[in-house]
Amino acid sequence: MQRVLTAIVTPFNHENKIDLYSLIELVRFQLLHNCGVVLFGTTGECPTLSNEERETIMDEVIKIFHSNTNDFVIGVGGNNTSECIHNVESAKKRGFSQFMITTPYYNKPTQLGMEKHFEAICNTSKDSKFILYNVPGRTNVNLLPNTVYNICNKCPNVFAIKEASGDLGQMILIRRLCPFLTIYCGDDGLVIPAMSIGAYGVISVLSNYTPKTLNLITKYCTEKNFEEAFLIYKEVDDMIRLLFIETNPVPIKYLLYETKLIDTDEVRLPLVKFQSDENKAKLEMCRKKLCKFYLNNPGKY
């Protein structure tokens, strides 16, 4: 599996319908830069997509990239276990075999409840591979290391976790308890410290715009050259902060639109478009800074 997986946005047109052309071109951009693609993550505004829209996207992706199915991870998370199982089965029928399950949001299950939730989904499809996704800031529940350990013991088809708690101590404990579990950092801003303690890579928002940068950072981290990784990272640190100054994926969609990687920056309610002109200007300054960095280092990066 690639070290950089892009939590891809779902582009919409001006009528707020799926823009399949922009989506396919953005997927193509990621694959050309050796990034895997996560469909239907929170960055993809999955709660606002209907089952029909999900199926349309999967059908189009499988039609065009049928030889690259191992490059895709399908987000199937939610707070309804039976619906998550349905989402797995729907994607499997289309040829996908790797899935990411978010901790359930809103209904606030206990640790045992989450354990049973993941177990039910993973054991329904034992020939598939699963990534657990812990993101307390979105779900208000934290998947604790001991629970991860219990799930991995009961579900050998869980091969990875996207850890977005922001707690490096928690990542360390997961590594200790589950030494064979692949850890993906779920926060662009923590990719270097996470990889310094053994994370495999990152599931990224920023890589929608600049997959090259995230690939370089993870490459140098893999080589234990954290100083070189930081020289590149510091060029995007301000940009990463701005990408989360309003609710993700609002700022990244604005950036992709402004750089003509997608045709509009439309989002679906209850989200609204990027509001602050000041932050828009700051994001443009960050973009120019990154372009200048690469222009000043031709052939090196």
Backbone bond lengths (Angstrom), bond angles and torsions (degrees), N, CA, C in turn:
res aa  C-N    CA-C-N  psi(-1)  N-CA   C-N-CA  omega(-1)  CA-C   N-CA-C  phi
1 M - - - 1.469 - - 1.531 109.19 -
2 Q 1.332 116.60 142.93 1.454 120.66 179.29 1.524 111.26 -63.43
3 R 1.330 114.39 152.44 1.468 118.92 178.86 1.526 111.82 -77.53
4 V 1.317 117.56 -22.49 1.464 121.44 175.53 1.521 108.79 -113.81
5 L 1.329 115.55 117.94 1.458 121.87 172.20 1.525 107.29 -111.47
6 T 1.306 116.80 128.64 1.460 120.62 -178.16 1.523 110.19 -93.50
7 A 1.322 115.67 119.98 1.464 121.19 171.94 1.525 106.55 -76.02
8 I 1.308 115.78 92.53 1.463 120.56 -165.00 1.526 111.82 -77.90
9 V 1.330 115.11 145.57 1.464 120.10 176.13 1.519 109.24 -74.79
10 T 1.317 116.17 160.43 1.466 121.71 171.07 1.520 107.80 -106.19
11 P 1.330 118.11 105.12 1.472 119.16 -178.94 1.533 111.46 -71.08
12 F 1.325 115.24 143.23 1.464 122.00 175.18 1.524 109.03 -120.40
13 N 1.334 116.60 153.82 1.459 119.60 174.50 1.528 109.92 -88.99
14 H 1.321 116.79 -174.27 1.465 119.96 -175.91 1.532 112.47 -68.64
15 E 1.335 116.86 -16.23 1.468 120.56 174.88 1.524 111.03 -91.76
16 N 1.341 116.25 6.63 1.465 123.71 178.98 1.529 112.43 66.45
17 K 1.327 116.01 26.96 1.455 121.68 173.29 1.528 109.10 -100.35
18 I 1.339 117.16 161.13 1.449 121.30 -178.95 1.525 110.51 -58.84
19 D 1.323 116.84 128.99 1.462 122.79 174.85 1.530 107.05 -96.47
20 L 1.328 115.77 88.47 1.458 120.38 -175.07 1.522 112.37 -64.42
21 Y 1.328 116.96 -36.20 1.469 119.28 -179.07 1.525 110.51 -61.36
22 S 1.336 117.16 -49.49 1.468 120.46 -179.99 1.520 111.12 -62.60
23 L 1.336 116.65 -39.88 1.461 120.42 179.98 1.524 110.90 -62.17
24 I 1.321 117.01 -47.49 1.464 120.38 -178.56 1.522 111.00 -63.57
25 E 1.317 117.42 -40.56 1.469 119.83 179.40 1.530 111.16 -67.55
26 L 1.325 116.82 -34.90 1.458 119.73 177.42 1.524 110.29 -69.14
27 V 1.320 117.41 -39.93 1.469 120.91 175.06 1.527 109.82 -61.20
28 R 1.323 116.93 -44.97 1.463 121.27 179.51 1.532 110.99 -59.06
29 F 1.321 116.17 -41.65 1.467 122.82 177.57 1.522 110.89 -58.90
30 Q 1.329 116.93 -42.20 1.463 120.86 179.13 1.525 111.61 -66.67
31 L 1.324 116.90 -47.00 1.462 120.57 -177.47 1.525 111.24 -64.84
32 L 1.325 117.27 -35.73 1.469 120.84 177.74 1.522 111.80 -64.55
33 H 1.343 116.40 -25.21 1.458 121.30 178.71 1.533 111.68 -101.94
34 N 1.330 115.96 19.55 1.469 121.94 173.89 1.522 113.28 61.57
35 C 1.321 115.93 36.15 1.463 121.02 173.17 1.523 109.16 -106.41
36 G 1.324 116.54 139.67 1.446 119.92 168.17 1.517 109.64 -75.81
37 V 1.315 116.32 168.20 1.462 121.49 -174.93 1.522 109.87 -128.24
38 V 1.332 115.18 128.56 1.467 121.37 172.42 1.523 108.12 -102.30
39 L 1.321 116.14 115.37 1.460 121.56 174.91 1.528 109.87 -91.98
40 F 1.320 115.77 143.22 1.473 123.15 172.75 1.527 112.20 67.30
41 G 1.336 116.93 37.32 1.455 120.28 167.42 1.523 109.24 -85.31
42 T 1.320 116.84 -176.49 1.465 118.84 177.22 1.526 110.68 -64.45
43 T 1.351 117.15 -31.85 1.463 120.46 175.99 1.521 110.49 -64.51
44 G 1.321 116.93 -26.49 1.460 121.76 176.98 1.517 113.78 -86.81
45 E 1.338 117.45 10.92 1.475 123.35 179.22 1.530 111.67 53.35
46 C 1.333 115.53 42.58 1.471 120.44 -174.88 1.530 113.97 -57.17
47 P 1.355 120.82 -33.69 1.474 117.48 -178.82 1.524 113.66 -63.92
48 T 1.341 117.55 -18.02 1.470 119.79 -177.05 1.523 112.17 -98.00
49 L 1.342 117.75 -1.54 1.463 120.35 -178.29 1.525 110.25 -91.54
50 S 1.320 116.07 134.73 1.457 120.33 175.49 1.525 109.83 -78.36
51 N 1.327 116.36 164.33 1.466 120.10 175.44 1.522 111.11 -58.78
52 E 1.321 116.52 -38.76 1.467 120.39 179.51 1.520 111.09 -64.14
53 E 1.328 117.25 -39.75 1.463 120.28 179.04 1.525 111.20 -68.01
54 R 1.319 116.84 -40.86 1.464 120.17 176.38 1.536 110.12 -59.13
55 E 1.317 115.68 -45.21 1.466 120.05 -178.65 1.523 111.05 -65.01
56 T 1.314 117.43 -39.87 1.463 121.14 178.22 1.524 110.98 -61.78
57 I 1.326 116.17 -44.36 1.465 120.50 179.42 1.527 110.29 -63.35
58 M 1.334 117.14 -47.00 1.467 119.82 -179.44 1.529 111.28 -62.66
59 D 1.333 117.06 -40.75 1.455 120.17 179.44 1.526 111.23 -62.06
60 E 1.332 116.38 -41.56 1.469 120.19 -179.41 1.528 110.90 -69.24
61 V 1.318 116.41 -42.43 1.467 120.53 179.82 1.525 110.71 -63.46
62 I 1.331 116.96 -45.09 1.467 119.89 -177.47 1.525 110.53 -68.83
63 K 1.334 117.41 -31.73 1.465 120.73 178.43 1.532 110.97 -65.59
64 I 1.318 116.68 -40.59 1.464 120.40 -174.52 1.526 112.23 -89.81
65 F 1.334 116.95 -35.29 1.468 120.45 -174.68 1.533 111.14 -117.13
66 H 1.336 116.84 38.22 1.470 120.85 -173.60 1.518 113.01 -61.44
67 S 1.328 117.38 -24.08 1.468 119.36 179.52 1.527 112.35 -88.35
68 N 1.336 116.58 0.45 1.469 120.93 -176.61 1.520 112.87 -118.71
69 T 1.324 118.59 27.60 1.465 119.44 -173.52 1.528 112.69 -60.37
70 N 1.330 117.32 -28.99 1.464 119.49 179.56 1.524 112.82 -70.75
71 D 1.327 116.83 -9.19 1.466 120.77 177.32 1.523 112.13 -87.00
72 F 1.337 117.20 -2.00 1.461 120.64 -174.83 1.526 111.75 -115.19
73 V 1.330 114.05 141.19 1.457 122.33 170.62 1.529 106.23 -121.13
74 I 1.312 116.83 131.62 1.462 121.36 -177.38 1.526 109.24 -103.21
75 G 1.322 116.25 121.38 1.455 120.84 175.59 1.519 110.26 -71.56
76 V 1.329 116.54 124.74 1.473 120.87 -177.97 1.527 111.12 -126.37
77 G 1.315 116.79 13.21 1.458 120.88 -172.89 1.514 113.16 -74.37
78 G 1.323 114.91 162.11 1.457 122.08 177.86 1.508 109.27 171.48
79 N 1.302 116.57 -173.08 1.465 119.58 -179.98 1.523 112.06 -109.36
80 N 1.325 116.47 15.34 1.462 122.85 176.43 1.522 106.93 -123.96
81 T 1.331 116.70 104.41 1.463 121.34 -172.46 1.519 112.10 -58.16
82 S 1.320 117.27 -43.77 1.472 119.74 -177.89 1.527 110.87 -65.85
83 E 1.333 117.54 -34.52 1.466 120.15 177.32 1.527 110.68 -68.37
84 C 1.329 117.09 -37.40 1.469 120.38 176.28 1.522 110.37 -61.04
85 I 1.325 116.49 -42.92 1.470 120.87 178.22 1.533 109.83 -62.21
86 H 1.314 116.95 -41.39 1.467 120.96 176.95 1.532 110.51 -60.34
87 N 1.326 117.11 -41.63 1.467 120.74 -179.86 1.526 111.34 -63.77
88 V 1.335 116.61 -38.00 1.468 120.16 175.82 1.525 109.98 -62.53
89 E 1.317 116.05 -48.39 1.468 120.18 -177.21 1.524 111.58 -63.09
90 S 1.333 116.87 -38.73 1.460 121.12 178.99 1.531 111.10 -63.68
91 A 1.339 116.21 -42.53 1.467 119.96 -179.99 1.531 111.61 -71.16
92 K 1.335 116.96 -37.45 1.472 120.73 178.83 1.526 111.13 -61.27
93 K 1.322 117.38 -39.47 1.466 121.25 179.14 1.523 111.28 -58.95
94 R 1.330 115.96 -25.32 1.460 120.79 -177.69 1.528 112.59 -96.04
95 G 1.335 116.66 0.97 1.456 119.85 174.10 1.509 115.98 103.97
96 F 1.337 118.13 2.98 1.465 120.78 178.60 1.526 109.74 -86.63
97 S 1.336 115.79 148.92 1.472 119.00 -175.21 1.523 113.79 -136.06
98 Q 1.338 117.33 0.52 1.463 120.77 -179.29 1.519 109.41 -123.42
99 F 1.336 115.56 131.67 1.453 120.23 -171.47 1.526 111.35 -134.99
100 M 1.325 115.55 152.57 1.469 121.46 176.04 1.523 108.24 -121.41
101 I 1.339 115.31 128.06 1.465 121.31 -177.18 1.527 109.49 -113.97
102 T 1.319 116.13 118.25 1.457 121.40 177.60 1.524 110.85 -79.24
103 T 1.324 116.69 147.77 1.465 119.42 170.41 1.534 108.83 -58.92
104 P 1.327 118.36 138.69 1.470 120.90 -176.63 1.535 111.75 -61.11
105 Y 1.310 114.94 136.63 1.456 120.74 -179.65 1.531 110.60 -102.48
106 Y 1.288 116.56 160.84 1.463 127.63 172.50 1.522 113.92 72.78
107 N 1.347 119.31 -47.54 1.464 117.63 -177.20 1.522 113.42 -84.40
108 K 1.328 118.50 -1.78 1.474 124.21 168.79 1.530 113.78 49.58
109 P 1.333 117.92 64.14 1.467 119.64 178.39 1.524 111.81 -69.23
110 T 1.320 116.42 158.69 1.461 121.72 172.25 1.528 108.50 -73.81
111 Q 1.337 115.18 174.89 1.471 119.41 175.85 1.527 110.42 -59.12
112 L 1.330 117.23 -41.48 1.456 120.21 178.55 1.525 110.68 -65.13
113 G 1.320 116.42 -39.58 1.459 120.01 178.24 1.524 111.56 -61.28
114 M 1.338 116.82 -42.00 1.468 119.68 177.85 1.520 110.89 -66.52
115 E 1.316 115.79 -40.44 1.467 119.94 178.33 1.529 110.48 -57.76
116 K 1.336 116.72 -46.61 1.457 121.29 -179.22 1.530 110.91 -67.49
117 H 1.329 116.87 -36.04 1.468 122.71 178.25 1.531 110.41 -60.38
118 F 1.334 116.46 -52.93 1.463 120.54 -179.31 1.525 110.95 -65.03
119 E 1.320 115.91 -40.20 1.465 120.08 -179.39 1.531 111.08 -61.76
120 A 1.329 116.67 -42.78 1.465 120.39 -179.25 1.527 111.05 -62.32
121 I 1.328 116.34 -42.40 1.470 119.99 -178.42 1.526 110.99 -69.92
122 C 1.334 116.68 -48.00 1.467 120.35 -175.55 1.524 112.17 -67.78
123 N 1.312 117.47 -37.12 1.466 120.50 -177.35 1.524 112.78 -78.05
124 T 1.320 116.87 -13.64 1.462 120.31 175.42 1.525 110.74 -73.36
125 S 1.330 116.16 -25.53 1.467 120.64 -176.68 1.526 108.93 -135.57
126 K 1.323 116.62 76.57 1.463 121.03 -171.76 1.518 113.89 -71.95
127 D 1.346 117.10 -15.19 1.461 119.52 178.05 1.525 112.06 -92.73
128 S 1.334 117.16 5.38 1.459 121.85 176.50 1.527 110.37 -101.92
129 K 1.337 116.08 167.02 1.461 122.07 179.60 1.529 108.52 -116.47
130 F 1.352 115.28 141.43 1.455 119.83 -173.16 1.528 112.40 -128.10
131 I 1.335 113.54 143.64 1.464 122.43 170.81 1.529 107.12 -112.05
132 L 1.323 117.11 125.19 1.464 120.69 171.44 1.525 108.02 -77.72
133 Y 1.324 116.72 147.94 1.466 120.63 -179.26 1.516 108.45 -129.80
134 N 1.335 115.22 110.65 1.460 121.22 179.71 1.519 109.28 -104.77
135 V 1.327 117.08 113.68 1.464 120.82 -178.09 1.531 109.38 -141.45
136 P 1.348 116.52 77.11 1.464 120.23 -175.22 1.516 114.42 -56.80
137 G 1.337 117.69 -31.01 1.456 120.22 -179.71 1.512 113.22 -63.68
138 R 1.313 117.24 -24.76 1.466 122.60 178.90 1.526 112.11 -95.88
139 T 1.336 116.96 -32.86 1.471 120.00 -168.83 1.520 114.16 -109.77
140 N 1.339 116.81 -15.88 1.461 122.40 -179.39 1.526 113.07 69.37
141 V 1.336 117.29 14.97 1.463 121.38 171.78 1.526 107.99 -133.35
142 N 1.326 116.36 143.19 1.460 122.27 -177.37 1.525 108.98 -112.27
143 L 1.319 116.59 120.92 1.462 121.97 177.93 1.529 107.99 -78.47
144 L 1.314 116.58 105.54 1.463 121.60 -172.36 1.527 111.85 -77.18
145 P 1.337 117.44 154.03 1.471 120.76 -177.18 1.526 114.40 -54.34
146 N 1.316 118.17 -40.64 1.465 119.31 179.36 1.532 111.72 -63.92
147 T 1.327 116.06 -33.95 1.466 119.74 176.94 1.520 110.35 -69.69
148 V 1.330 116.92 -40.51 1.467 120.83 175.32 1.528 109.72 -57.72
149 Y 1.337 115.42 -43.99 1.473 120.78 178.83 1.534 110.73 -59.37
150 N 1.324 116.97 -45.60 1.473 120.79 -179.46 1.531 111.09 -62.98
151 I 1.336 116.13 -42.35 1.462 120.15 -179.79 1.530 110.49 -63.70
152 C 1.326 116.66 -44.71 1.467 120.42 -179.12 1.529 111.55 -63.49
153 N 1.315 116.72 -36.40 1.470 119.98 178.23 1.521 111.93 -65.99
154 K 1.329 116.30 -35.65 1.463 120.41 -177.37 1.528 112.79 -89.98
155 C 1.321 116.30 -18.28 1.472 120.92 -174.40 1.532 109.57 -131.19
156 P 1.319 117.73 85.14 1.464 120.29 -177.73 1.526 113.79 -65.52
157 N 1.335 117.68 -12.58 1.464 119.52 177.67 1.527 112.46 -85.85
158 V 1.335 117.86 2.91 1.465 121.22 168.34 1.525 107.19 -81.93
159 F 1.330 115.94 113.30 1.467 118.82 -175.56 1.523 113.45 -109.46
160 A 1.352 117.25 -11.17 1.464 118.46 -175.08 1.524 110.30 -156.05
161 I 1.325 114.28 165.19 1.462 121.63 172.31 1.519 108.95 -136.09
162 K 1.323 115.74 136.76 1.464 121.25 168.10 1.513 106.10 -93.69
163 E 1.324 116.32 109.90 1.465 121.54 -175.31 1.527 109.18 -100.33
164 A 1.326 115.86 107.90 1.457 121.23 -178.00 1.527 111.18 -121.72
165 S 1.335 115.50 31.40 1.464 118.92 175.70 1.525 111.40 -77.39
166 G 1.339 116.52 -18.55 1.457 120.81 -175.42 1.509 113.27 77.07
167 D 1.319 117.26 8.96 1.464 123.25 -175.03 1.533 108.99 -108.93
168 L 1.334 116.14 103.08 1.466 119.76 -179.31 1.524 111.25 -65.21
169 G 1.325 117.03 -33.03 1.462 120.64 176.87 1.512 111.40 -60.82
170 Q 1.329 116.45 -37.16 1.463 120.55 177.84 1.525 110.24 -67.38
171 M 1.340 116.65 -40.13 1.467 120.01 177.15 1.529 110.82 -61.81
172 I 1.316 116.51 -41.23 1.470 120.27 179.62 1.524 110.26 -61.74
173 L 1.318 116.76 -44.19 1.464 119.89 -178.79 1.530 111.12 -65.88
174 I 1.339 116.95 -37.46 1.463 119.88 176.05 1.529 110.15 -62.30
175 R 1.330 116.83 -41.80 1.474 120.03 177.77 1.523 111.18 -61.85
176 R 1.317 116.40 -40.13 1.470 119.88 -179.74 1.525 111.20 -66.46
177 L 1.330 116.02 -44.20 1.458 120.63 -176.10 1.528 112.72 -76.74
178 C 1.342 116.11 -32.79 1.475 121.53 -173.71 1.532 109.08 -129.13
179 P 1.325 118.15 70.61 1.468 120.98 -172.66 1.524 114.15 -63.11
180 F 1.328 118.47 -20.21 1.464 120.51 -178.88 1.528 112.48 -97.04
181 L 1.328 116.98 1.14 1.464 121.06 -179.40 1.525 109.58 -85.82
182 T 1.331 116.80 129.14 1.467 122.01 176.98 1.524 108.74 -76.11
183 I 1.323 116.27 128.18 1.466 120.65 179.32 1.526 109.10 -106.87
184 Y 1.319 115.33 122.64 1.461 121.61 170.44 1.530 108.26 -103.01
185 C 1.321 115.64 128.88 1.463 119.86 173.32 1.522 108.10 -67.86
186 G 1.323 116.81 132.95 1.462 121.03 -179.64 1.504 113.79 -98.62
187 D 1.335 117.70 7.22 1.469 122.35 -179.56 1.512 108.63 -128.27
188 D 1.338 117.55 117.78 1.465 120.61 178.47 1.524 111.78 -52.73
189 G 1.316 116.45 -38.91 1.455 121.06 -175.57 1.513 115.12 -70.49
190 L 1.335 117.77 -11.44 1.470 121.21 -178.77 1.520 112.75 -114.10
191 V 1.334 117.67 12.50 1.458 120.03 -173.05 1.527 112.31 -59.74
192 I 1.329 118.43 -41.40 1.474 119.14 -177.34 1.526 111.39 -70.27
193 P 1.338 120.15 -53.11 1.471 117.70 177.91 1.527 112.75 -60.60
194 A 1.337 117.76 -35.21 1.468 119.82 179.06 1.527 110.66 -64.66
195 M 1.326 117.22 -43.28 1.466 119.55 -179.97 1.529 111.32 -72.04
196 S 1.322 116.97 -25.48 1.471 119.07 177.58 1.518 112.11 -68.33
197 I 1.348 117.45 -21.13 1.470 120.59 177.67 1.528 111.59 -106.61
198 G 1.334 115.88 12.71 1.454 119.10 169.91 1.506 117.28 112.20
199 A 1.336 119.20 3.46 1.463 118.89 174.57 1.524 109.25 -62.53
200 Y 1.318 116.14 147.03 1.464 122.06 -176.18 1.518 111.82 -79.33
201 G 1.326 116.07 -35.14 1.458 120.40 -176.31 1.507 110.57 -176.00
202 V 1.339 116.75 -151.15 1.461 120.93 -174.58 1.520 109.39 -141.29
203 I 1.317 116.11 141.75 1.462 122.08 166.41 1.518 105.40 -100.59
204 S 1.315 116.22 111.67 1.454 122.54 -158.54 1.520 113.91 -114.98
205 V 1.323 115.02 147.61 1.461 123.12 168.27 1.530 109.45 -90.66
206 L 1.332 116.23 -45.42 1.467 121.67 -176.70 1.520 112.33 -58.13
207 S 1.345 117.39 -32.86 1.461 119.47 -176.74 1.528 112.78 -66.08
208 N 1.340 119.11 -13.91 1.457 119.74 169.13 1.525 110.00 -53.22
209 Y 1.330 115.64 -40.59 1.466 121.68 -177.02 1.518 112.93 -92.21
210 T 1.330 117.56 -44.48 1.458 120.43 -175.40 1.524 111.21 -134.27
211 P 1.319 117.56 75.01 1.467 120.27 177.99 1.530 112.28 -60.17
212 K 1.316 116.92 -31.68 1.469 121.08 179.57 1.523 110.92 -57.05
213 T 1.326 116.44 -43.90 1.465 120.76 -177.03 1.514 111.46 -63.37
214 L 1.336 117.11 -46.68 1.468 119.80 -179.28 1.517 111.36 -66.90
215 N 1.334 117.47 -35.45 1.460 119.75 177.10 1.523 111.64 -64.91
216 L 1.329 116.71 -39.42 1.465 119.96 178.18 1.524 111.19 -66.21
217 I 1.313 116.25 -44.25 1.472 119.73 -179.71 1.524 110.36 -60.49
218 T 1.337 117.04 -47.47 1.465 119.18 -178.45 1.524 111.18 -68.65
219 K 1.328 117.21 -32.77 1.468 120.44 177.17 1.524 110.60 -60.50
220 Y 1.325 116.66 -49.36 1.474 119.66 -178.73 1.525 111.27 -68.16
221 C 1.332 116.87 -34.52 1.468 118.72 176.16 1.525 110.69 -63.89
222 T 1.315 116.84 -40.40 1.468 121.07 178.77 1.525 110.88 -61.95
223 E 1.332 115.95 -33.31 1.467 121.40 178.19 1.528 112.68 -84.17
224 K 1.338 116.86 4.98 1.466 123.63 -177.81 1.524 112.61 63.88
225 N 1.325 115.89 20.37 1.463 121.44 177.97 1.530 107.71 -97.94
226 F 1.317 114.98 72.76 1.461 120.31 -174.08 1.527 112.28 -71.79
227 E 1.321 117.00 -25.56 1.461 120.05 177.81 1.532 110.11 -66.87
228 E 1.332 116.38 -44.63 1.463 119.91 178.40 1.527 110.19 -66.61
229 A 1.324 116.69 -38.80 1.465 120.23 176.83 1.528 110.59 -59.32
230 F 1.332 115.77 -40.39 1.466 119.29 -178.54 1.525 111.84 -70.24
231 L 1.332 117.63 -33.15 1.471 120.25 178.21 1.528 110.52 -59.07
232 I 1.322 115.77 -34.63 1.466 119.52 177.15 1.524 109.99 -81.39
233 Y 1.330 116.61 -44.38 1.461 120.34 -177.24 1.532 111.97 -57.18
234 K 1.321 117.22 -39.69 1.472 118.85 -175.50 1.527 112.34 -64.30
235 E 1.337 116.00 -18.26 1.461 119.40 177.35 1.528 112.09 -75.79
236 V 1.324 117.33 -17.14 1.474 120.38 -178.62 1.522 112.75 -119.47
237 D 1.314 118.00 2.54 1.472 120.49 -176.96 1.527 111.54 -59.24
238 D 1.339 117.24 -46.61 1.470 120.04 179.18 1.518 110.90 -64.70
239 M 1.322 116.60 -37.20 1.457 120.38 179.56 1.533 110.26 -64.17
240 I 1.315 116.94 -43.36 1.467 120.73 179.08 1.525 110.29 -60.03
241 R 1.321 116.92 -43.98 1.466 120.19 179.28 1.529 111.05 -60.33
242 L 1.339 116.36 -40.88 1.456 120.40 -179.83 1.525 112.28 -69.88
243 L 1.329 116.84 -28.48 1.465 119.86 179.84 1.524 112.38 -68.21
244 F 1.327 116.35 -13.76 1.461 119.72 -179.97 1.533 111.70 -121.22
245 I 1.328 116.53 13.45 1.462 119.63 179.83 1.535 110.38 -75.28
246 E 1.329 116.89 -28.27 1.462 123.16 165.00 1.526 106.47 -117.98
247 T 1.319 116.96 168.90 1.457 120.51 -171.66 1.519 111.71 -60.87
248 N 1.333 116.19 126.55 1.451 121.51 172.47 1.540 108.60 -62.81
249 P 1.357 119.52 134.06 1.461 129.23 14.14 1.524 115.33 -102.69
250 V 1.317 118.81 24.98 1.465 120.61 -175.25 1.539 111.58 -58.14
251 P 1.347 120.00 -53.43 1.463 118.68 -178.06 1.531 113.83 -66.90
252 I 1.343 118.35 -39.23 1.469 118.93 -178.99 1.521 110.40 -66.23
253 K 1.324 117.61 -35.18 1.462 119.21 176.91 1.529 110.82 -65.35
254 Y 1.319 116.53 -38.72 1.462 119.73 176.79 1.527 110.22 -62.00
255 L 1.325 116.86 -44.57 1.467 121.27 -179.72 1.531 110.69 -63.33
256 L 1.319 117.52 -43.72 1.463 121.09 179.48 1.528 111.21 -64.63
257 Y 1.322 116.30 -37.51 1.463 120.51 177.76 1.521 111.28 -67.10
258 E 1.319 116.78 -44.89 1.462 120.92 -178.37 1.525 112.18 -65.61
259 T 1.322 116.99 -25.96 1.466 120.76 178.97 1.524 111.70 -100.66
260 K 1.348 115.97 12.12 1.471 123.55 173.51 1.530 113.92 63.06
261 L 1.333 116.35 26.41 1.464 119.89 174.04 1.529 111.34 -84.30
262 I 1.336 116.87 -22.46 1.464 121.91 169.69 1.518 107.48 -135.59
263 D 1.327 117.33 162.48 1.469 120.95 -170.83 1.521 114.95 -85.10
264 T 1.335 118.00 -22.52 1.466 121.08 176.92 1.529 108.44 -144.10
265 D 1.323 115.32 165.55 1.472 119.95 173.86 1.529 110.51 -107.86
266 E 1.332 115.95 27.98 1.463 120.80 -179.84 1.528 110.72 -62.84
267 V 1.327 115.59 138.89 1.461 123.12 170.61 1.531 106.90 -125.74
268 R 1.311 115.77 169.82 1.455 120.03 -179.74 1.524 111.02 -106.18
269 L 1.328 114.43 141.97 1.458 119.51 174.37 1.526 110.05 -56.09
270 P 1.328 116.71 142.33 1.460 128.02 14.83 1.525 116.02 -85.01
271 L 1.330 119.49 6.45 1.456 120.46 174.12 1.524 109.45 -80.71
272 V 1.328 115.43 153.67 1.465 121.84 174.50 1.517 108.14 -129.13
273 K 1.332 116.19 162.84 1.456 121.07 -176.93 1.527 111.99 -62.18
274 F 1.320 115.06 161.95 1.464 123.87 177.71 1.533 109.40 -50.94
275 Q 1.334 117.50 124.00 1.456 121.17 -169.51 1.524 115.38 -97.55
276 S 1.328 117.78 -34.35 1.460 120.60 -168.47 1.530 111.89 -88.88
277 D 1.338 116.68 116.76 1.467 120.25 175.63 1.525 111.16 -63.41
278 E 1.327 115.93 -33.09 1.467 119.79 178.49 1.526 110.91 -64.10
279 N 1.323 116.59 -43.57 1.463 120.08 179.37 1.527 112.09 -71.08
280 K 1.328 116.41 -32.23 1.462 119.54 173.71 1.526 110.48 -60.75
281 A 1.313 115.84 -44.19 1.472 120.41 179.67 1.528 110.69 -65.21
282 K 1.321 116.65 -39.80 1.465 120.01 177.83 1.532 111.04 -63.84
283 L 1.326 116.05 -39.85 1.460 120.19 179.37 1.527 110.62 -65.11
284 E 1.318 116.70 -38.22 1.460 120.24 177.11 1.533 110.66 -65.40
285 M 1.324 117.48 -38.74 1.463 120.54 176.14 1.526 111.04 -62.20
286 C 1.326 116.71 -40.53 1.468 120.89 177.92 1.523 110.92 -64.04
287 R 1.323 115.91 -39.67 1.461 120.03 -180.00 1.528 110.32 -63.61
288 K 1.335 116.53 -44.93 1.467 120.82 179.53 1.526 110.97 -64.75
289 K 1.340 115.97 -37.48 1.460 120.26 178.13 1.524 111.10 -61.81
290 L 1.336 116.72 -42.96 1.455 120.44 -179.58 1.527 110.85 -66.87
291 C 1.327 116.90 -42.44 1.469 120.34 177.75 1.525 110.68 -60.41
292 K 1.322 116.55 -42.81 1.473 121.16 179.31 1.518 110.60 -63.00
293 F 1.324 117.08 -39.66 1.468 121.55 179.15 1.521 110.75 -58.13
294 Y 1.328 116.77 -47.41 1.464 119.70 -179.45 1.526 111.54 -69.87
295 L 1.335 117.54 -36.31 1.459 119.91 177.68 1.533 111.77 -65.53
296 N 1.323 115.70 -32.60 1.471 119.87 -179.19 1.515 112.73 -82.94
297 N 1.327 116.73 -7.34 1.472 120.96 -179.57 1.529 111.04 -128.07
298 P 1.344 116.86 52.27 1.474 118.58 -177.31 1.543 110.64 -65.45
299 G 1.296 114.82 133.10 1.455 119.26 177.58 1.512 114.54 83.63
300 K 1.334 117.42 -19.15 1.469 119.35 -179.51 1.519 110.99 -85.69
301 Y 1.334 115.82 -44.72 1.468 120.35 179.94 1.525 109.25 -117.14
